Amino acid sequence: MGTGLLLSATLNKGLWVYFIFLGILIFCAHLFSAFFSRKRVPDVLFLVLIGIVLGPVLGWLTPDMLGGMGALFASVTLVFILVDSGIDMHLDDLRRYWVGVVQVMFYSFLISMTIAAVTAHYIAGTEWMSSFLLGSMVAGTGASIVIPMVRQMKVSDKTRTVLTLESAISAVLCIVVALAIIEGMKMGQIRFEKIIGNVLASFFMAVILGVLGGMIWSGVLQRVRRLQNSMFLTPAFVFVIYGITEALGYSGAIAALAFGIVLGNASYFEFSFMRKILRKRVPRMQSLEDNEKSFFKEIVFILKTFFFVYIGISIPFTDTMALLYGFVIAAAIFVGRFILVALVGRKNTKIDRQIVSIMIPKGLASAVLASMPRQVNLAAGYDVVPNAERIECMVYSIIFFSIVICSLLVLLSRKQIIDEEFKPEQMEEVYDYE
């Protein structure tokens, strides 16, 4: 009786409004997804706009209401998206295109960072070190945005693999380079050899941890399935791998992607030493079954829906000029990307070039890094990073406008990207660079 009265009192305080909103939002997400399939208007844009209306416009929700749970929720979303994407990847494609992925990723990162830094310096008036810090924050692409959008398009497995790997690896570059620049601003100098070393260590150690975790889990998966209500044990194990990797100072996102790739290509990782470890009790390495994959995809859909709304809520509209600068920088980055793809992707089909040129929205890594300069200044007690508040607002503005521009370009290019008859056997080799 007491519990019922307490629940009734809580609902009477207005909690029922949030239940209704969550239910309607999930229904709307499915409608937006169907609308994207029919009219080619990206559902991402609608979800972000809902967040903007609920947050900055009406003031009903703010990031502060979630506190630290907001960052945790964003990280969980990224983990599920990367694991699900890795499961759908083919190892043969990875072997064929990894050189091209590395090339376009580094070229794109350097060009985007330089464009953003130069534009911020001459347009917004930020000093050079702060400008390059801002550039490093927005030079990558958002896996939690790119992957769901690409999956709703009729693209080749090659292009999907390239964009997925680029978005995951470039997030590591953003974080490592931004942290190195902040450390350099504290010390008065930037050591490039340390940046390169940190990037390589973060990437390769994360891959090793993710692969080992995936092999262990693939080996015991058959026995795990005998347990009651075991469907969520695979995500639970991923969380453990992600947490261990982050605790060691490496990229948990890369580890999650590597874990998913192993589960999706288990037969390639069936080594003799694993059979000895498992004492030959398992006939072979196990991949996820269809119902387990469907479970992952359902979770990804729900988390993706709330993540984009959260992005809209988090965008500050307090500094009008910073918003304008963010739009200019986002547009300049897209121009640089178009030029890069036109120069290095001449052997690719028109469809591939268009998709790769468009798919550079900013996401979780940029959002996480946005508030870091302000936090560093507060911790130090002085302005280690000049114009920290403006940089934060500009980064969020760049995230927002990059999503808007990407969505509009997808809509404008629908005749070539989606509506055109798709014939994989006619696709030219992706990222065959000269």
C-alpha positions in Angstrom: 0.0 0.0 0.0 2.8 2.4 1.0 4.7 1.7 -2.3 1.5 2.4 -4.3 0.9 5.7 -2.5 4.5 6.7 -3.1 4.3 5.8 -6.8 1.0 7.7 -7.1 2.5 10.8 -5.5 5.5 10.7 -7.8 3.4 10.4 -10.9 1.2 13.3 -9.6 4.3 15.5 -9.5 4.5 15.3 -13.3 6.6 12.2 -14.0 3.8 10.9 -16.2 4.6 13.6 -18.7 8.0 12.1 -19.3 6.6 8.6 -19.8 4.2 9.9 -22.4 7.0 11.9 -24.1 9.3 8.9 -24.2 6.6 6.7 -25.8 5.7 9.3 -28.4 9.4 9.9 -29.2 10.0 6.3 -30.0 6.9 6.2 -32.2 8.1 9.4 -33.9 11.6 7.8 -34.4 10.0 5.0 -36.4 8.0 7.4 -38.4 11.0 9.5 -39.2 13.0 6.4 -40.2 10.2 5.4 -42.6 10.0 8.9 -43.9 13.7 8.8 -44.6 13.2 5.5 -46.5 10.5 7.0 -48.7 11.3 10.7 -49.0 15.0 10.6 -48.3 14.8 13.3 -45.6 17.3 12.1 -42.8 15.6 11.2 -39.5 18.6 12.5 -37.7 17.7 16.1 -38.5 14.2 15.8 -37.1 15.5 14.2 -33.8 18.1 17.0 -33.3 15.4 19.6 -34.0 13.2 18.0 -31.3 16.1 18.3 -28.9 16.6 22.0 -29.8 12.9 22.8 -29.2 12.8 21.0 -25.8 16.1 22.4 -24.7 17.4 25.8 -25.9 13.9 27.0 -27.2 11.5 25.9 -24.5 13.9 25.3 -21.7 12.1 22.1 -20.5 15.3 20.0 -20.6 19.0 20.9 -20.1 22.2 18.8 -20.0 22.6 19.8 -16.4 19.5 17.8 -15.5 21.2 14.6 -16.5 24.6 15.6 -14.9 27.2 12.9 -15.5 24.6 10.5 -16.8 24.5 12.5 -20.1 28.2 11.6 -20.9 27.6 8.0 -19.8 24.5 7.7 -22.0 26.4 9.0 -25.0 29.3 6.6 -24.4 26.9 3.6 -24.1 25.3 4.7 -27.4 28.6 4.8 -29.1 29.6 1.4 -27.8 26.4 -0.3 -29.1 26.7 1.4 -32.5 30.3 0.4 -33.0 29.8 -3.2 -31.9 26.8 -3.6 -34.1 28.7 -2.0 -37.0 31.7 -4.3 -36.5 29.5 -7.4 -36.5 28.2 -6.5 -40.0 31.7 -5.9 -41.4 33.6 -8.5 -43.5 37.2 -9.1 -42.7 38.1 -9.5 -46.4 36.9 -5.9 -47.0 39.0 -4.7 -44.1 42.1 -6.3 -45.6 41.4 -4.8 -49.0 40.7 -1.2 -48.0 42.6 -0.4 -44.8 45.3 1.5 -46.7 42.8 3.7 -48.4 41.0 4.3 -45.1 44.2 5.4 -43.5 45.0 7.7 -46.4 41.6 9.5 -46.6 41.3 9.6 -42.8 44.7 11.4 -42.2 44.2 13.7 -45.2 40.7 14.6 -44.1 41.7 15.1 -40.5 44.6 17.4 -41.3 42.7 19.4 -43.9 39.6 19.8 -41.6 41.7 20.8 -38.6 43.7 23.4 -40.7 40.6 24.8 -42.3 38.8 25.1 -38.9 41.8 26.6 -37.2 42.5 29.2 -39.9 38.9 30.2 -40.2 38.5 30.5 -36.4 41.6 32.6 -36.2 40.8 35.1 -39.0 37.0 35.1 -38.7 36.4 34.7 -34.9 39.7 36.2 -33.8 40.8 33.4 -31.5 44.6 33.1 -31.0 46.4 30.4 -33.0 46.8 27.7 -30.3 43.1 28.0 -29.3 42.2 27.9 -33.0 44.1 24.6 -33.6 42.6 23.2 -30.4 39.2 23.9 -31.8 40.2 22.4 -35.2 41.4 19.2 -33.5 38.0 18.9 -31.8 36.0 19.0 -35.0 38.4 17.4 -37.5 37.0 13.9 -37.2 33.6 12.4 -38.1 30.9 11.1 -35.7 30.5 7.3 -35.7 27.2 7.6 -33.9 25.8 9.8 -36.7 27.6 8.5 -39.8 26.9 4.8 -39.2 23.1 5.0 -38.7 22.7 7.3 -41.7 24.8 5.2 -44.0 22.9 2.1 -43.1 19.7 3.7 -44.3 21.2 4.3 -47.8 21.8 1.8 -50.6 25.6 1.9 -50.5 28.2 -0.7 -51.2 29.7 -2.7 -48.4 33.0 -1.2 -49.4 31.9 2.4 -48.8 30.1 1.5 -45.6 33.3 -0.2 -44.3 35.5 2.8 -45.2 33.2 5.4 -43.6 32.7 3.3 -40.4 36.4 2.8 -39.9 37.2 6.4 -40.6 34.6 7.7 -38.1 35.8 5.3 -35.4 39.6 6.0 -35.9 39.2 9.7 -36.4 37.5 10.0 -33.0 40.7 8.7 -31.4 42.7 11.3 -33.4 40.4 14.1 -32.1 40.8 13.1 -28.5 44.5 12.4 -28.5 45.5 15.5 -30.5 43.2 17.8 -28.5 44.6 16.5 -25.2 48.1 17.0 -26.5 47.5 20.6 -27.6 46.0 21.4 -24.1 49.0 19.8 -22.5 51.3 21.8 -24.8 49.5 25.0 -23.9 50.2 24.3 -20.2 53.9 23.6 -20.8 54.4 26.2 -23.5 55.3 23.7 -26.3 53.8 20.9 -28.3 55.7 17.7 -28.9 54.6 16.1 -32.1 56.4 12.9 -31.5 54.4 12.4 -28.3 51.2 13.0 -30.2 52.1 10.4 -32.8 53.2 7.9 -30.1 50.0 8.3 -28.2 47.8 7.9 -31.3 49.6 4.7 -32.3 49.5 3.3 -28.8 45.9 4.1 -28.2 44.9 2.5 -31.5 46.9 -0.7 -31.6 46.6 -1.5 -27.9 42.8 -1.0 -28.2 42.6 -3.3 -31.2 44.6 -6.0 -29.3 42.3 -5.8 -26.2 39.2 -5.7 -28.4 40.3 -8.7 -30.5 41.3 -10.7 -27.4 38.0 -10.0 -25.7 36.1 -10.9 -28.8 38.0 -14.2 -29.2 37.4 -15.2 -25.5 33.7 -14.3 -25.8 33.2 -16.1 -29.1 34.8 -19.2 -27.6 32.5 -19.3 -24.6 29.4 -18.0 -26.3 27.8 -21.4 -26.8 28.0 -22.2 -23.1 26.7 -18.7 -22.2 23.6 -19.3 -24.3 22.6 -22.1 -21.9 22.1 -19.5 -19.1 18.6 -18.1 -18.6 18.1 -14.6 -19.9 21.6 -14.5 -21.4 20.9 -12.1 -24.3 22.3 -9.1 -22.5 25.5 -10.8 -21.4 27.2 -9.9 -24.6 26.7 -6.2 -24.2 27.7 -6.6 -20.5 31.0 -8.2 -21.6 31.6 -5.4 -24.1 31.2 -2.8 -21.3 33.9 -4.7 -19.3 36.3 -4.6 -22.3 35.5 -0.9 -23.0 36.0 0.0 -19.3 39.3 -1.9 -19.0 40.6 -0.3 -22.2 39.7 3.2 -21.1 41.2 2.6 -17.7 44.5 1.6 -19.3 44.4 4.9 -21.2 43.5 3.5 -24.7 40.5 4.0 -26.9 37.5 2.0 -25.6 35.6 2.9 -28.9 38.2 1.1 -31.0 38.2 -1.9 -28.7 34.4 -2.1 -29.0 34.6 -2.0 -32.8 37.3 -4.7 -32.8 35.2 -6.8 -30.5 32.3 -6.6 -32.9 34.5 -7.4 -35.9 35.6 -10.6 -34.2 32.1 -11.7 -33.4 31.1 -11.0 -37.0 34.0 -13.0 -38.4 34.5 -15.7 -35.8 35.8 -18.3 -38.2 38.8 -16.2 -39.0 40.0 -16.2 -35.4 39.7 -19.9 -34.7 43.3 -20.6 -33.6 44.7 -23.7 -32.0 45.8 -22.0 -28.8 42.2 -20.9 -28.2 41.0 -24.5 -28.5 43.7 -25.4 -25.8 42.5 -22.6 -23.5 38.9 -23.8 -23.9 40.0 -27.4 -23.5 38.3 -28.4 -26.8 34.9 -28.2 -25.2 33.6 -25.9 -27.9 33.4 -27.3 -31.4 34.2 -23.9 -33.0 34.2 -20.2 -32.5 30.7 -18.8 -32.3 29.3 -15.8 -34.1 26.1 -14.1 -32.9 22.9 -15.7 -34.1 20.2 -13.8 -36.0 18.1 -13.1 -32.9 21.1 -11.8 -31.0 21.9 -9.5 -33.9 18.3 -8.2 -34.0 18.5 -7.6 -30.3 21.6 -5.4 -30.9 19.9 -3.5 -33.7 16.8 -2.8 -31.6 18.9 -1.3 -28.8 20.9 0.7 -31.3 17.8 2.2 -32.7 16.4 3.3 -29.3 19.7 4.7 -28.1 20.3 6.5 -31.4 16.9 8.1 -31.1 17.6 9.5 -27.6 21.2 10.4 -28.5 20.3 12.8 -31.3 17.7 14.4 -29.1 20.4 14.8 -26.4 22.7 16.5 -29.0 19.9 19.0 -29.7 19.4 19.7 -26.1 23.1 20.3 -25.5 23.6 22.9 -28.3 23.9 26.4 -26.6 22.3 29.3 -28.3 23.6 32.0 -25.9 26.3 33.4 -28.2 24.9 34.4 -31.6 28.2 35.3 -33.1 29.7 31.9 -32.1 26.8 30.2 -33.8 27.5 32.1 -37.0 31.2 31.3 -36.8 30.3 27.7 -36.3 28.2 27.7 -39.5 31.1 29.3 -41.5 33.6 26.7 -40.2 31.3 23.8 -40.8 30.6 24.9 -44.4 34.4 25.4 -45.0 35.1 21.9 -43.7 32.6 20.5 -46.2 34.2 22.4 -49.0 37.6 21.0 -48.0 36.2 17.5 -47.9 34.7 17.8 -51.4 38.1 19.0 -52.8 39.9 16.2 -51.1 37.6 13.5 -52.4 37.7 15.0 -55.9 41.6 14.8 -55.8 42.2 11.4 -54.2 39.1 9.5 -55.2 39.1 9.9 -59.0 39.0 6.2 -59.6 35.8 5.7 -57.6 32.2 5.9 -58.8 30.2 9.0 -58.6 27.9 7.5 -55.9 30.9 6.7 -53.7 32.5 10.1 -54.1 29.2 11.9 -53.2 28.6 9.8 -50.1 32.2 10.0 -48.8 32.1 13.8 -49.5 28.9 14.3 -47.5 29.5 12.0 -44.5 31.5 14.2 -42.2 29.1 15.3 -39.5 30.6 15.8 -36.1 29.5 13.7 -33.1 30.2 12.3 -29.7 34.0 13.0 -29.6 33.5 16.6 -30.5 30.7 17.0 -28.0 32.8 15.5 -25.2 35.8 17.7 -26.0 33.8 20.9 -26.3 33.6 21.6 -22.6 37.2 20.5 -21.8 38.9 24.0 -22.3 36.5 25.5 -19.7 37.1 22.7 -17.3 40.9 23.0 -17.7 40.7 26.7 -17.0 38.6 26.1 -13.9 41.0 23.5 -12.6 44.1 25.6 -13.2 42.6 28.8 -11.8 43.7 30.9 -14.8 43.0 30.9 -18.6 45.2 28.1 -19.9 42.9 28.2 -23.0 41.9 31.7 -24.0 38.3 32.1 -25.2 37.3 28.8 -23.7 33.6 29.6 -23.5 33.4 30.8 -27.0 35.3 27.7 -28.2 32.7 25.5 -26.5 29.8 27.3 -28.1 31.5 27.2 -31.5 32.2 23.5 -31.3 28.5 22.8 -30.5 27.5 25.1 -33.3 29.8 23.2 -35.7 28.3 19.9 -34.6 24.8 21.2 -35.2 25.4 22.8 -38.6 27.5 19.8 -39.8 24.5 17.5 -39.1 22.2 20.0 -40.8 24.4 20.4 -43.9 25.0 16.6 -44.1 21.3 16.0 -43.9 20.4 18.6 -46.6 23.1 17.3 -48.9 21.8 13.8 -48.5 18.4 15.1 -49.4 19.7 17.1 -52.4 21.7 14.2 -53.7 19.0 11.5 -53.3 18.6 11.0 -57.1 22.3 9.9 -57.4 22.8 8.3 -54.0 19.6 6.4 -53.2 17.2 6.4 -56.0 19.7 5.4 -58.6 19.6 1.7 -59.4 22.3 0.0 -57.2 24.4 -2.7 -58.9 27.3 -3.9 -56.7 28.9 -5.9 -59.5 29.4 -2.6 -61.4 31.0 -0.8 -58.5 34.6 0.2 -59.0 37.2 -0.5 -56.4 36.8 1.9 -53.5 39.7 4.0 -52.4 42.1 2.7 -55.0 44.5 5.6 -54.7 47.2 6.5 -57.0 
